[in-house]
């Protein structure tokens, strides 16, 4: 491990302790057997027990942006010892990927935008609220316009750097693909996407929906931003920067226009449709990676997509199900409501996720979370298909 690499890592840790903005930088090319660690892995791969100690010491709070979350945080290593908590700091997922551009590229979890008006850490708070707002009826359309304007800032980044891909920036910062002008670097931001592709063995899945589900859950750090009175103040500040001429629509906290909560949040049926769509995507991915299961996974995915469409249309409609062999709905022969069919498929999805977790230890926690969410929504859909989740 070179002296420059050690110095760079320690500098990042010191900036974190000072509450500074995380610099964009590539993942340092360090030797896997860094001094002080017997693990033959990159130095930023920290043992779980050490991570837990660091998170507890830091009260699960990101040293850069101040975001506190009991789950889905990372650990920044400031030196070569992956077992010494004194050389580490808690960082959030978004700040962490700024310091590991190569990992952001591999997970397809971020793109470069030109946004000198907004510090990187403030962008992280804005984007969290943006992704929360996108899944609400109350603010979804307005948030979509902000996201479109934000994504349009990729073009100025391309004009200045030649690319909006974090891997290109990482390569240039190493000196192997040219240089980056300081003025350009000062205005570039790594925009976190609603995607975080995690790969374990041959299995790939998008972790971000589960991260967002936890953040907005009653025990999550953004629970207060999911209710009918949510302010989304960070998001509207971003809107003012990107769309200064946007019409002044009433924000979530305005007293003038109280709205029916059923018009502000997705119904249980609508949420079930989204989860069944996610499950269909997961099944297709499993089929692509396992040829022996390809046809079975495709059949399941097609059925899930069809039921998702029916749930969006009319969850109280009734269907006559013949129960063909190999059909995921085969156990619901006879006349059933679309909602009842959705309940069964949600429960089947939960069982499938649990099975995947039992067979793949690194995925166990993620799959258990998926199963819990699917079962909870199945229970709500069974009880009241047209009801809405009340999280505040």
C-alpha positions in Angstrom: 0.0 0.0 0.0 1.5 3.3 -1.1 2.0 6.2 1.3 -0.2 8.4 -1.0 -3.0 5.9 -0.6 -2.8 5.8 3.1 -2.6 9.6 3.3 -5.7 9.9 1.0 -7.7 7.5 3.1 -6.8 9.3 6.4 -7.5 12.7 4.9 -11.0 11.5 4.1 -11.5 10.3 7.6 -10.4 13.6 9.0 -12.7 15.5 6.7 -15.5 13.3 7.9 -14.7 14.0 11.6 -14.8 17.7 10.8 -18.2 17.4 9.2 -16.9 18.4 5.7 -18.4 17.5 2.3 -17.2 14.2 1.0 -14.9 14.6 -2.0 -15.5 12.7 -5.1 -12.6 10.2 -5.4 -12.0 6.7 -6.8 -11.7 3.7 -4.7 -7.9 3.6 -3.8 -5.9 0.8 -5.3 -4.7 -0.8 -2.1 -3.1 -4.1 -1.6 -5.5 -6.7 -0.1 -3.3 -7.6 2.9 -2.9 -4.1 4.3 -0.8 -3.9 7.5 -2.8 -4.5 10.7 -5.3 -6.8 9.0 -5.1 -10.6 8.5 -8.0 -10.5 6.1 -6.9 -10.8 2.5 -9.5 -8.3 1.3 -9.5 -4.7 0.4 -9.1 -2.5 3.5 -12.6 -1.0 3.2 -14.1 -4.4 3.8 -14.8 -4.2 7.5 -15.8 -7.2 9.7 -19.4 -7.0 10.8 -18.5 -6.9 14.5 -16.2 -3.9 13.9 -18.9 -2.2 11.8 -21.4 -2.6 14.7 -18.9 -1.1 17.2 -18.3 1.9 14.9 -22.0 2.5 14.3 -22.8 2.3 18.0 -20.0 4.7 18.8 -21.2 7.2 16.2 -24.8 6.8 17.1 -25.4 5.5 13.6 -24.9 9.0 12.3 -23.1 9.9 9.1 -20.0 12.0 9.8 -20.5 13.9 6.6 -24.2 14.8 6.1 -25.5 13.9 9.6 -28.0 11.4 8.4 -28.9 9.0 11.2 -30.2 5.5 10.4 -30.1 2.3 12.4 -29.7 0.3 9.2 -28.1 0.6 5.8 -25.1 2.7 6.9 -21.5 2.1 5.8 -18.1 2.5 7.5 -15.3 4.6 6.1 -11.8 3.3 6.8 -9.1 5.9 7.2 -6.1 3.7 7.2 -5.0 0.1 6.4 -6.3 -1.6 9.5 -9.8 -3.0 9.0 -10.1 -3.9 12.6 -9.3 -0.6 14.3 -12.5 1.4 15.0 -10.4 4.5 15.8 -9.5 4.7 12.1 -13.1 4.5 11.0 -16.2 6.6 10.8 -19.9 6.0 10.1 -21.1 7.2 6.7 -24.4 7.0 4.9 -24.8 5.0 1.6 -24.8 8.2 -0.5 -21.7 9.8 1.1 -19.9 6.4 1.0 -20.3 6.1 -2.8 -18.8 9.5 -3.3 -15.6 8.1 -1.7 -15.8 4.9 -3.7 -16.7 5.9 -7.3 -15.7 2.5 -8.6 -18.3 0.9 -6.4 -20.9 3.4 -7.4 -20.2 2.5 -11.0 -20.4 -1.3 -10.3 -23.7 -0.9 -8.4 -25.0 1.5 -11.1 -26.1 3.6 -8.1 -25.1 7.1 -9.3 -24.4 9.4 -12.2 -22.6 12.6 -12.5 -24.5 15.9 -12.8 -23.4 19.5 -13.0 -24.9 21.2 -10.0 -22.5 23.8 -8.5 -25.4 25.5 -6.7 -25.9 22.6 -4.3 -23.2 21.0 -1.9 -22.9 17.3 -2.2 -24.2 16.6 1.3 -27.3 18.8 0.8 -28.0 17.0 -2.5 -28.2 13.8 -0.5 -30.9 15.1 1.8 -32.8 16.5 -1.2 -32.6 13.2 -3.1 -33.9 11.2 -0.1 -37.0 13.4 0.0 -37.3 13.2 -3.8 -37.5 9.4 -3.8 -40.0 9.5 -0.9 -42.2 12.0 -2.7 -42.1 10.1 -6.0 -44.1 7.2 -4.5 -46.9 9.5 -3.2 -49.9 10.7 -5.1 -49.8 14.0 -3.3 -46.4 15.1 -4.4 -45.4 12.5 -7.0 -46.0 14.5 -10.1 -44.2 17.5 -8.8 -41.3 15.4 -7.6 -41.1 13.8 -11.1 -40.6 17.2 -12.7 -37.8 17.9 -10.2 -36.2 14.6 -11.0 -36.4 15.2 -14.8 -34.8 18.6 -14.3 -32.1 17.0 -12.2 -31.4 14.3 -14.7 -31.1 17.0 -17.4 -28.0 18.3 -15.5 -26.2 15.1 -16.8 -25.7 16.8 -20.1 -23.6 19.8 -18.8 -21.5 17.2 -16.9 -20.9 15.3 -20.2 -20.0 18.5 -21.9 -17.3 19.3 -19.3 -16.0 15.8 -18.6 -16.9 13.9 -21.7 -19.0 11.4 -19.6 -21.5 11.3 -16.8 -20.3 7.9 -15.6 -18.5 7.8 -12.2 -16.1 5.2 -13.5 -14.8 7.7 -16.1 -14.2 10.3 -13.4 -12.4 7.7 -11.2 -10.1 6.7 -14.1 -9.2 10.3 -14.7 -8.6 11.0 -11.1 -6.1 8.2 -11.1 -4.3 9.8 -14.0 -4.8 6.9 -16.4 -7.5 8.6 -18.5 -6.4 12.2 -18.6 -6.9 14.9 -15.9 -9.8 16.7 -14.4 -9.8 20.5 -14.1 -10.3 21.7 -10.5 -13.1 24.0 -11.6 -14.9 21.2 -13.3 -14.5 18.9 -10.3 -15.8 21.7 -8.0 -19.1 21.7 -9.9 -19.7 18.0 -10.4 -22.0 16.1 -8.1 -22.6 12.4 -7.8 -26.4 12.0 -8.1 -27.6 9.0 -6.1 -30.1 6.9 -8.2 -33.0 4.8 -7.0 -30.9 1.8 -7.8 -28.2 -0.1 -5.9 -27.4 -3.3 -7.7 -25.9 -5.8 -5.2 -24.3 -9.0 -6.6 -23.8 -12.1 -4.5 -22.3 -15.1 -6.3 -24.3 -15.2 -9.5 -27.4 -13.4 -8.2 -28.0 -9.7 -8.8 -30.8 -7.6 -7.2 -31.6 -4.0 -6.6 -31.3 -3.2 -2.9 -32.5 0.3 -3.0 -36.3 -0.4 -2.8 -35.7 -2.2 0.4 -33.5 0.7 1.7 -36.2 3.2 0.9 -38.9 1.0 2.5 -36.9 0.9 5.7 -36.3 4.7 5.7 -40.0 5.4 5.4 -41.2 2.7 7.8 -42.5 3.7 11.2 -39.2 2.8 12.8 -37.1 4.4 10.0 -35.3 7.7 10.0 -37.7 9.4 7.5 -41.0 8.2 8.9 -42.0 11.8 9.6 -41.6 12.6 5.9 -44.1 10.0 4.8 -47.3 11.2 6.5 -50.0 13.4 5.2 -48.4 16.5 6.7 -44.9 15.9 5.3 -43.1 19.1 4.4 -40.5 17.9 1.9 -38.6 21.1 2.5 -35.3 19.9 1.1 -37.0 18.8 -2.1 -38.9 22.1 -2.6 -35.6 23.9 -2.1 -34.1 21.8 -4.9 -37.2 22.6 -7.0 -36.5 26.3 -6.5 -33.0 25.9 -7.8 -33.8 23.7 -10.8 -37.2 25.1 -11.7 -37.3 28.7 -10.5 -40.4 29.4 -12.6 -42.4 26.4 -11.5 -45.9 27.2 -10.3 -46.2 27.6 -6.6 -48.2 24.5 -5.8 -49.3 24.0 -2.2 -46.7 22.1 -0.3 -47.6 19.2 1.9 -47.5 21.3 5.0 -49.8 24.1 3.8 -52.9 24.7 5.9 -55.0 26.0 3.1 -55.7 22.7 1.3 -56.2 19.7 3.6 -56.7 16.6 1.5 -58.2 13.2 1.8 -55.4 10.9 2.9 -56.8 8.3 0.5 -55.9 10.7 -2.4 -52.4 11.3 -1.0 -51.0 7.8 -0.5 -51.2 4.7 -2.7 -53.8 2.1 -1.7 -52.9 -1.3 -0.5 -53.8 -2.7 -4.0 -51.5 -0.1 -5.7 -48.6 -1.0 -3.4 -49.3 -4.7 -4.0 -49.1 -4.1 -7.7 -45.7 -2.4 -7.3 -44.3 -5.2 -5.2 -45.6 -7.9 -7.6 -43.9 -6.0 -10.4 -40.7 -6.0 -8.4 -41.0 -9.7 -7.8 -41.6 -10.3 -11.5 -38.4 -8.5 -12.3 -36.5 -10.5 -9.7 -37.9 -13.8 -11.1 -36.8 -12.9 -14.6 -33.3 -12.1 -13.3 -33.1 -15.4 -11.6 -34.2 -17.1 -14.8 -31.5 -15.3 -16.8 -28.9 -16.5 -14.4 -30.2 -20.1 -14.1 -31.1 -21.5 -17.5 -32.7 -24.6 -15.9 -35.2 -22.3 -14.2 -35.7 -19.9 -17.1 -39.1 -21.1 -18.3 -40.5 -21.5 -14.8 -39.3 -18.0 -13.8 -40.7 -16.5 -17.0 -44.1 -18.1 -16.4 -44.2 -16.8 -12.8 -43.1 -13.3 -13.9 -45.7 -13.1 -16.6 -48.5 -14.1 -14.1 -47.3 -11.6 -11.5 -47.2 -8.8 -14.1 -50.8 -9.7 -15.2 -52.1 -9.7 -11.6 -50.3 -6.4 -10.9 -52.1 -4.8 -13.9 -55.4 -6.2 -12.6 -54.8 -4.8 -9.1 -54.2 -1.3 -10.6 -57.4 -1.6 -12.7 -59.9 -3.0 -10.2 -58.8 -5.0 -7.2 -62.4 -5.9 -6.3 -63.1 -7.6 -9.7 -63.7 -11.3 -9.8 -61.9 -13.9 -11.9 -62.6 -17.5 -12.8 -59.3 -19.3 -12.4 -58.9 -22.7 -14.1 -55.7 -23.4 -12.2 -53.5 -24.7 -15.0 -50.5 -26.9 -14.1 -47.4 -24.9 -13.3 -49.4 -21.7 -12.9 -48.5 -19.8 -9.7 -52.3 -19.2 -9.2 -53.1 -22.9 -9.5 -54.0 -23.2 -5.8 -56.7 -20.6 -6.2 -59.0 -22.5 -8.5 -62.6 -21.2 -8.9 -63.9 -17.6 -8.6 -61.6 -15.3 -6.7 -61.3 -11.5 -6.4 -58.2 -9.9 -7.9 -57.3 -8.8 -4.3 -57.4 -12.4 -3.1 -55.1 -13.5 -5.9 -52.8 -10.6 -5.1 -52.7 -11.8 -1.4 -51.7 -15.3 -2.4 -48.9 -14.1 -4.8 -47.5 -11.8 -2.2 -47.4 -14.6 0.3 -45.8 -16.9 -2.4 -43.2 -14.2 -3.1 -42.4 -14.0 0.6 -41.8 -17.8 0.7 -39.6 -17.6 -2.3 -37.5 -14.8 -0.8 -37.1 -16.8 2.4 -36.0 -19.8 0.4 -33.4 -17.7 -1.5 -32.1 -16.3 1.8 -31.7 -19.8 3.3 -29.7 -20.9 0.3 -27.5 -17.8 0.1 -26.2 -16.7 3.5 -25.0 -13.2 2.3 -28.6 -12.5 1.1 -30.3 -13.8 4.2 -31.0 -10.5 5.9 -32.1 -8.8 2.6 -34.4 -11.6 1.7 -35.9 -11.8 5.2 -36.7 -8.1 4.9 -38.3 -8.6 1.6 -40.4 -11.5 2.9 -41.5 -9.4 5.9 -42.6 -6.5 3.7 -44.5 -8.8 1.4 -46.3 -10.6 4.2 -47.3 -7.4 5.9 -48.8 -6.0 2.8 -50.5 -9.3 2.0 -52.3 -9.0 5.4 -53.3 -5.4 4.7 -54.5 -6.2 1.2 -56.6 -9.1 2.6 -58.2 -6.8 5.2 -58.8 -3.7 3.1 -57.7 -3.7 -0.6 -58.6 -0.1 -1.0 -57.2 1.1 2.3 -54.0 3.2 2.5 -50.9 2.9 4.8 -51.0 5.4 7.6 -47.4 5.9 8.8 -47.7 9.1 10.8 
